[in-house]
Amino acid sequence: MIAQLLGAPGVAMCTPRGLGRSYSDAALNDGGCVIDMTRLDRMLDFDPASGVLECEAGTSLSDIVHHFLPRGWFLAVTPGTRFVTVGGAIASDVHGKNHHRDGTVVSSVLSFTLQTGGGDLLRCSREEHSDVFWATLGGMGLTGVVLTARLRLRPVTSAYVSVDYAKAAHIDDALGRFALDDARYEYSVAWIDCLARGVAMGRAVLMRANHTPVNDLPASVRNPLALPRRLALGVPFDLPGIALNRYSVGAFNAVYYHTHRHGSQRIVDLGRYFYPLDAISNWNRMYGRRGFTQYQVAFPQRTARDALVAVLERLTASRRASFLAVLKQFGAANQAPLSFPIPGFTLALDIPVNDGTAEFVGQLNALALQYGGRVYLAKDAVLDAPTLSAMYPRAAEFVALARKLDPEGRISSSLARRVGLDSSATARAAS
């Protein structure tokens, strides 16, 4: 069906779309067609001895957790929401709170089948069509349409993690704690107060965790592999745009920082630790009608400290408030040309949209370039082609391969055309 659609007369510039959780225009296609992949959601095979699952690309991470956590298996790498598809996770080369140890989702992906714009059906792995395999990881759906995938789940004995909380008084304290202790933990993340100034700039609460063995669970947990049921919450309407301002966010930050006890420990279920916002439907309405742009940037180890200080100073000087600011340490990079993580640190910000937001994000991009950083394409909304080429030196290599896979320019997206990854432009010019 996908092959027929890509080859149909009069149909051009298609892009696959999963559950639409990318913050950018990766799954938008102005003037073209969008392929809804969510109907391709069958689980095809599972090996209980190895934990290898074969499924269609439209399968959601939520469905995998729902079906396999009760059987003692969890995702090896998961982003901050489970409402993404396997195909979308591959296209964005998603990372989680364990990148410092396990890398991106590619660490669990064994192979996938890819329908190219040129009509070929490829089985891609580290051994077969390895160049296409790596280009597809982080390729934002531009090498073709992922149809099925084989990925390895990780065994767990409970649906809980044991979290250690540590308060950091400022950015240097936070980075020092990451460097000192992260190797002890499977998962590591920090909430950071992006409005704190002076000696408290970058104060943070670090939340590092390991999977909780079943024997360490309290007696009140009767089903160790079941996620607790929670009351469904939701935001029923768009809040007034003024609701989230630097004063309200500053008050929230102060309460959040002071209510977390340094050195405390807590057993938390996987849903609460990995997917806190999934419990609140339509949480984006908290930002009002104009919404927000999420900005995620990574800096190399050698410049990370100065770069983070520069970003936080720019943020506070602009009097902008990020309701959610997350800091994580990245481990080694992989060989995918458009994979986002690099060894160092990454900061993610939610920036409410107003008339000057695009210009402000452009200023942050300039800072990123100055310090050797890069932004995450799955969350970018304003990047241009020259900036992308500077941040991702292998972008031209990616475009050349995408053009080879799709000589008639059947695959494209609004993101691709905005940032210069559109191989279809050359094909159209040559036709």
Disulfide bonds with the S-S distance in Angstrom:
Cys14-Cys33 2.38
